Amino acid sequence: MPTKREAPEEQRERLRQEELKNNPTGSLNDGFNRGSSPNLTGMGWKETGVLILVLIVGYIVYKFFF
């Protein structure tokens, strides 16, 4: 009889679901910890460009009014 091999993606998903069943508060704790520390190194070029643009516009507005 041929045995059906699980694809790596299916195996990862199955293991993730089992972990969530066994430890439901673990993922909640991970979410809180991930949200509490900012990840500035993960900014892409678009986010960096917007940040620089906002800083420049803010400086121009500040110099214009003060």
Buried (B, 14 or more C-beta within 10 A) or exposed (E): EEEEEEEEEEEEEEEEEEEEEEEEEEEEEEEEEEEEEEEEEEEEEEEEEEEEEEEEEEEEEEEEEE
